């Protein structure tokens, strides 16, 4: 039996896309990508701040150690993913620079 991998809700979300947005200029696409990266990095920083806050609450006995460990692991994974994305971007840039015109 073949099942549809895309949930029904995401299909209705796709129907709301504006076809004009799909034909964005390079400047608009760069702006959109830059804002996406900024929001992703802000999310990683927010997770780090959350770990510090939970750690402080743990020290005074307000939070369970499991919550601190879960938050720390999530922040660690986010930071690791950020580092891997950075490495891939650098590799792609270096590959482009090696291309001969």
Secondary structure as GFF3:
##gff-version 3
##sequence-region A 1 101
A	DSSP	alpha_helix	8	15	.	.	.	ID=ss1
A	DSSP	alpha_helix	19	22	.	.	.	ID=ss2
A	DSSP	alpha_helix	26	59	.	.	.	ID=ss3
A	DSSP	alpha_helix	65	98	.	.	.	ID=ss4
###
